[in-house]
Amino acid sequence: MPSILPDGDPAPSDGRLPEGTAARSAGRDFSLYVHIPFCAVRCGYCDFNTYTASELGGGASQATYANAVSRELKFAQRALTESGIESRQLSTVFFGGGTPTLLPANDLASVLRTAKDLWGFKDGAEITTEANPDSVTKESLKILKDAGFTRVSFGMQSAVPHVLKVLDRTHQPENVGLMVQAAKDLGLDVSVDLIYGTPGESLEDWKTSLETAIGYEPDHISAYSLIVEPGTKLAAQMRRGEVPEVDEDDHAEKYELADSMLAAAGFTWYEVSNWAKTEDQRSEHNLAYWRGNDWWGAGPGAHSHIGGTRFWNVKHPTAYQGRVDALVSPAAAREIPDEDAQYLEELMLKVRIAEGLPLSALRDDARRRVAGLIADGLVEPGPALGASGEKRLVLTLNGRLLADRVVKILADF
């Protein structure tokens, strides 16, 4: 089952945010995340808050879900206004899951129209949906395009059948290329998501997946290392010895291969696990997370961040449906991280992006450790010495492989 929610303080039923949130929120870009928690089949590695039809129980259904989310969005607009948060147009919108495209395209379009009516979109707003290549058609993609979606992120994971089988991915590999081309023909930006390090995946298998993804000529490719979370089917299989354990050296070799092949194909890394053809084709929504901007997360288990206040919704779709039907906040709890937690979070997020972390954001003891990180080949010397202006901490390739270690060194824990 999906992982448990964090602990926090009680969230008020009217959704009002704590005093001081409005002042901290001023001047930040605003984004919307819409969580679609439905999947046809639960993948063995997945720890996300997703449910198959048999897990839903009474009181929740895919048929009524778009109306429930639209109800939350209206609640959100009212709660933000009553909290003194200045109304802002949306910079980015992202429909994730789960499999958003299990819902009819017209349902996704309806939710997007509600968001537009409530807040409006900035010029050039990026509006993305994730998609399983088997759950879209040329016709459904056109509905999404006509509704205002600008981008589709396809879950490919691998081009190799035996790897897909270990991951419990059920899509037909050939459909990825067909749907990528269909989306491109409509003028949509396209991203392809890959996973490396699956038990039994050879380096040649991974090379095949990279070559295939590059051959589709998307604008953007994400490559994530497989993380086996406790409680998943794959974790149980490892515990029983049915599949081999994750090998960190294997992950590092595959990451280096990805970076080399993607660079040769004209992609540039802008975050540890993300590469884009041009600066305009980066995922601005994900950058909003890494930069610490504001976003409202709608749907069961979705997390929000407004002016430094974090809150998260109840997990199960049935409980979520009950709350939005009752016109009360679906939030389960909230928190305002203390200064140390905020500092650690900024380190963890901004160290991962190619634009880097300003050295001025580091505490004195951390700033003194930068020279050692340069000497160890983990940090680029030019940006750290201010070669192009402001001094910034930018990871080398080796630093990207050891990003968590860099954060630990800077945070001294």
N, C-alpha and C positions, 0 to 999 in steps of 0.2 A: 504494500500500500504506500501511498505518497508519504513523504517525511512530515513530521509534526511541525506545527507553527511555533515560533519563538514565544517566550513569555513577554509580558508587557503590562502596562497599566490599563485599567478598564477604559474602554472607549465610550463616550456618551452616545446615547441613542439618537440625538439630533445632529451628530456629525460635526459639531463645532470644534474648531482646533484651538489649542492652548494659546493663551495670551503671549504675544511676541512673535507668533508664527507669521503674521502678516508682514511685519517689518523685515523679518529675515527672508521672506519670499520676494520682496520687491526687486524688480529688475531681472529676475530669472526667467529663462524660457520655460514654456509649459508644454508638456507632452501628455498623451493618453495611451495607456496600455489596456487592451481588452483581452481577458483570458477566456478562451473557449476550452472547457475542460473535457471534451468528448474525444474518444478514440475508438476506432473499430476493434482494435486489438491492443492490449498492453504489451509494449516491447519489454524484453527481459532486462534491459539495462536502465529503464526509465524510472526516475524518482520524482517526476513532476506531479502536480496535482491534477491527475487525469482519471477518467472513469469510462469503462465500457458500459453498454446498455444494462448489463446484468448487475452492475454495481450501483446504479442510480437510486433504486428504491422509489417509493411513492413521493409525489409532490414536486418532482423535477423532471423535465423532459427537454429534448432538443427542440421540440416544436414550439415551446413557450420561452425558450432561452433568450432570443433576441429582444422580446418584450421586457424580460426581467432586467437585462443589461441596460436597455434604454431607460428603464425606471431608475436604475442606480445613477445613470448619468445625470438625470434631472435632479435627483437628490444631491449629487455632488455639486452641481452648479449652485444650488440653493445653500448648501452647507458652506461652500467657499465664500459666497457673498456675505452670509451672516457672520462669517469669521473675519470679515474685513479684508479678504484677499481681492486685490484688484483683478477684474476680469481681463483675461489675456487670450489672444488667438492661439490656437494649437500650432506648434512648430512641427511636431511629428505625431503620428498615430501608428500603433503597431497592434495587430491582431495575432496573438500567439496561443500556444496550447501545450498539449492536446493537438487536435487537428482542426483548425478553424474552418477549413473547407469541407468538413463533414456537414456543416450547416449549409442550407441552400444559399447560393450567392446573393439572392434577393434579401435574405435575412441579414447578411453581413452589410449589404448596402443600406438597409434600414437603420442599423446601429450607427453607421457612419453618418447618415443624414441627421440623426439625432444629435451627434457630436457637433456637426457643422452648424445646426440651428442654435445650439446652446452657446458655442464659443467662437465659431468661425475658424478658418484656416489662414495662417500666414501665407503670403505669396511664396510659391515654391515649396509648400509643406510636403514632407515625405510621408506617404501613407502606405503601409506595408501589411500584407498578410502572409503568414506561413502557409504552406500547402504541401500535402502529400500528392505526388504526381498522379496517383490513381484516383484522387478525389476531386479532380478538376477536369474540365473539358474546354475546348475552344469557346463554346457558348458561355460557360460560366465565367471564364476569364474575361470575356467581353463585357458581361454584366458588371464585373468588378471594376474594369477600366472605365466604363461609362459612369459608374457611381463615384469615381474620384480616386480610386486606388492608383498609386503610381509605381508600386514595387511588389514583387512576389519573391518569397524566399522558399525554395524547394528543399525538402528534406530528402537528400539523396543518400547520404551516409556512406555508401560503398557501391562500386560497380561490379563487385564479385559476389556471385550467388551464395557461396558457402559462408562468406562473412555476413551477408544479410540474414542468413538463416540463424547464425549465432545470436544476432541482435534482435531476432524475431520481427524483422522488417518484412512486410508482406507485399510491398509494391513491386510492380514489374520493372526491372531495371531499364528496359527500352522506353518506358513511358516518360522517364526523366527528360531525355533529349527531345521527345515530341512536344512535351508541355513547355519546356524552356523555349523552344522555337516558336510555339504558339503565342506565348507571352511576349516574346520579343517582336513578333509580327504586329502585335497590337500596340506596340510602343511602350510597354511596361519595362522598367528596370528589373533585372533578374539577379538573384543570389542563389548559390548552391551551397548547401551545408554538407560537410563530410565529417566522419568520425574515424580516427586512427587508433590503433592499439587493441583492436578486438582480439580476443583469444583465438589463435589459429591463423591470424592474418600475417602473411609473409610480407617482406619488404617489396617483393615483386607485385603482390596483391595491391598494396598501397600505391605503388607506382601506377598500376593499371587504373585505379580509381582517380588518381590525380590527372592522368592523361585524358581519361574520359570526361571528367568535369571541365578541364581546360578546353577540350574539343567542342563542348557545347557553346563556347564563347559567351559566358555570362559576364556581367559587369563586376561581380563580387563573388568571392569564395570564402567561406568560413571553414576552418579545419580545427576540430576539437579533439583533444585526447580523451579516450574513454576513461571515465571515472566510475568505478563500481561502488555504488552506494549500498550501505547496509539495508537489508529488508527487501532488496530486489531479487528477482528470479536468478539473475546472473551471479549475484553474490552467493546465493545458496548453491548454485552449480559449482562455483569455485570452492566453497567450503567442503563440498562432497568430493572434490577432485575430478569432476566431470569435464572441466575446462581448465587450462593453465592459468596461473596467477598473472596479474599485470606486471610487465617488465619495464621499469623506468628507463633503462638504457635503450630498449626497443622504441619507446615513445620518443626519446630524444633523437634517435636516428631518423625516425619517420618525420619528425617536425623539421629537421634540417633538410630532408629531401623535399618536403612541401615548400619550404621557403625558397629553396634553389629553383625548383621547377616553376613555381608561380612567378618568381622574379624574371626568369627567362621568358615567360609568356606575357610579360608586361604588367603584372600585378605588383602593387607596392603594399607592404604591411603598414597598417595604421593602428592596430591593436594586436596584442600577442597572438590571437587566434583568427584574425581577420585581415583580408587582403582585398584591394579594390583596384580597378583599372585607372580611375582618375579620382581626384579629391572629391568631385561632385557625386561620385558613386559609392562613397562610404556610407555606412548605416548611421545616419544622423540620430536615429532613435537610440541606438546603443551608445553612441557618443554622449547623448544626454545623460545616460546613467553614469558613465565613467567620469563625466565632468561635474556631476552632482547637481544637475538642474532639477526642476520640479516636475513631477508627474503624478497623475491619478491612475491607479490600477483598478479596473472594474472587473468583477467576476469573482467566483469562489476562490479563496486563497490568494488573490492578487494583492500585491504590496504597493503602497503609495508613499511618496516623499514630497512634502510641501513645506518649504521654509525650514528644513531641518527636523520637522516632526515626521515620524514614520508611523504608519498604521497598516494593518493587514486584515483582510476579510476572513470570515469563517470559511472553512475548507469545503465542506460538502455541498454540492449543488442544491440538495433538499433544504438544508439549513439556510443557505443563501437565498433561495426562492422565498422562503417563509419571511425573511426579514425585509426584502424589498417589497413583497406584497403588503406587509404591515407598515410600509413607509417609514421604517427606522433604519439606522445605519447598519450596513452589513459587517462593519468592522468588528473583529474579535478583540483587538487590543491595540495599544499604541505606545510609543516611547519617544523621548527626546534624548538622543545619545549625549553623554557628557563630553567634555572637551577632549579627553584622551581618546575616547572612542571615535569622535569625529576626525581627529588627527590620523589615527590608524586607518580609518576608512579612506581618507584622502590619499594616503600613501598607497594603499592596496589598489585603488582604482586608477589613479593618474600615472603611477609607475608603468602601467600596462600599455599606455597609448604612446604612439610615436611622437606626438607633440610634447610629451614628457611632463615632468613636474617641476615647476619653478623652484630653484634652490631657496628662494626667499620664503617658501612655504614650509621649509624644514626647520625643525628646532636646532639650536646651536650644536648639540651633541651629534645629531644626525648629519649636519652640514660638515662636521669635521671628519666624518667617515667616508665622504664621497671620494676623496683622494685614494683611499684604499680600494674602493670599488673600481675606480679607473685602472689602478695598478693590476687588479685581478682580472681585467678584461670584461667586466660586467656592465660598465657604463661608458658611453661614448665620450671621449675627452673634449672634442670640439664644443658641443652644446654646453657641457658642464663648465667650460672656461669662458663661455660667452662669445664664441667665435662669430655668432650672427646676431648678437644683441643680448637679450636677457639670458642669464645663466639658467640652464634647465638640465634636469637629470633625464637622459634618454638611454634606454637599454641597448646594448649590443645584441647580436644574435645569441651569444652565450648567456647574456643577461636575461634574455627572454626565456631561455630554457630554465633559468634559475630565478625567475621573478619572485617567487615566494621567499627564497633565501635573501634576496636583496631587501625585501620589505622587512624581514626579521632583523637584518643588520641595521637598517635605518631606525627601526622602532626599538631596537635593543631589548628583544624578549626571546 
